[in-house]
Amino acid sequence: MKLGELCEICSGGTPKRSVAEYWKDGTIPWVKIGDMSEKYVSSTEERITDAGFNNSSVKMLEPGTLLYSIFASIGAVSILKIPASTNQAIAGLKIKDDSLDRDFLYHYLKSRESISKSSGRGAAQNNINLTILRNMQVTLPSIEIQRSIVRNLEMISNQVTIAESHLMDLDALVKSRFVEIFGDFACYETKPLIKCVDCIEAGKSPKCLAFSRKMAEPGVLKLSAISSGVYCENENKALPRSVSLTIDKVVHANDILLSRKNTPELVGRSVLVKHTDGNIMFPDIIFRMHPLPPINAMYLSYLLAGPLLHSIQSLAHGSAKSMSNIPKSELAKLSIPIPALNLQNEFANFVSQVDKSRFGGMLHLLNSLSGIMHASFFSVADTD
């Protein structure tokens, strides 16, 4: 069935930022894409006033409404737990057909993210309109099968959450050790980033297919491959057979990758590539760099991803509020503290020991559970 036959669908709006009374001391939750990081939205970063609500295209959505992003980061899905409004980048979906389970639709929409993005339109940033959303086809098993699928997916999702909690504990351990080893950075010599790396280069973004590559076939990384802080090479898009890899844009082990363009919350995120299956390029919205002596790659990657992340994100600007861009010229000037190499190596060795647990067990579990989740869903719910 079409999604528009199953749900009432509307988009939100944004009160004028220039009118203080629309925002100051607001009490009405106003959802942005950045608020949709979890399954449920129970709080928002910003709130609007009654005046802002009454003088804009904002609409009030009731708890239980599904939220679906239609601009920029297409395909993000959450469920409202509170009465709230949204900006124009988010559509509200209120189910009106008893044959559709809300949690089933939540998982279904998440599983269709890559297809939704391939339908995006827009030169500056991808978007889909409400007509495209209303015409989206939904494969609809019986309500009993839907609920059975949800139970299985939620069980796996809970295990993923537990594993992610362990990863967060490991991250906290690394941060603590970082402070112990290096202490106050004010005592170290500093150099601009461009003097610490061989170059800062952007990748290339050829037209790709809507699905991920198979095995080690040619592909291009998506931003989600680095936005979590862990390098996830399975987050990619396959290259058409008619398009060849650009050899000097292929990812290699020991590359440091940094997102130069993304939402304000995710721009500037970076990772160190420890292993790659090969034949995969990084896109033009990601920077690549390699440290020069006496800079340890592990030290620099953690410095960029941790203590300096806020400074990096402060360099970002852009005309669209939902997307931010970091100019290469400004990133190159970023001040990098340079401790003694033996201290950098000590920290790198410690991180490597932690990574034995992180990558040998936890991350494998996450990837396996995620694969099981999608295989289970598609095999039962989607036959096209």
Secondary structure, DSSP 4 states (H G I P E B T S, - for coil): -BHHHHEEEEE-----TT-GGGTTT--EEEE-GGG-SSSEE---SEEE-HHHHHTSS---B-TT-EEEE-BSSTT-EEEESS-BEE-TTEEEEEE--TTS-HHHHHHHHHHTHHHHHHT-B-SSS-B--HHHHHT-B-----HHHHHHHHHHHHHHHHHHHHHHHHHHHHHHHHHHHHHHHH--GGGSEEEEGGGTBS--EE-------SSPPPTT-SEEE-GGGTTTSS--TTSEEEPPTTS---GGGB--TT-EEEESEE-TTTTT-EEE-----S-EEPPTTEEEE-BPTT--HHHHHHHHHTTTHHHHHTT-B-SSTT-EE--HHHHTT-EEEE--HHHHHHHHHHHHHHHHHIIIIIHHHHHHHHHHHHHHHHHHH---
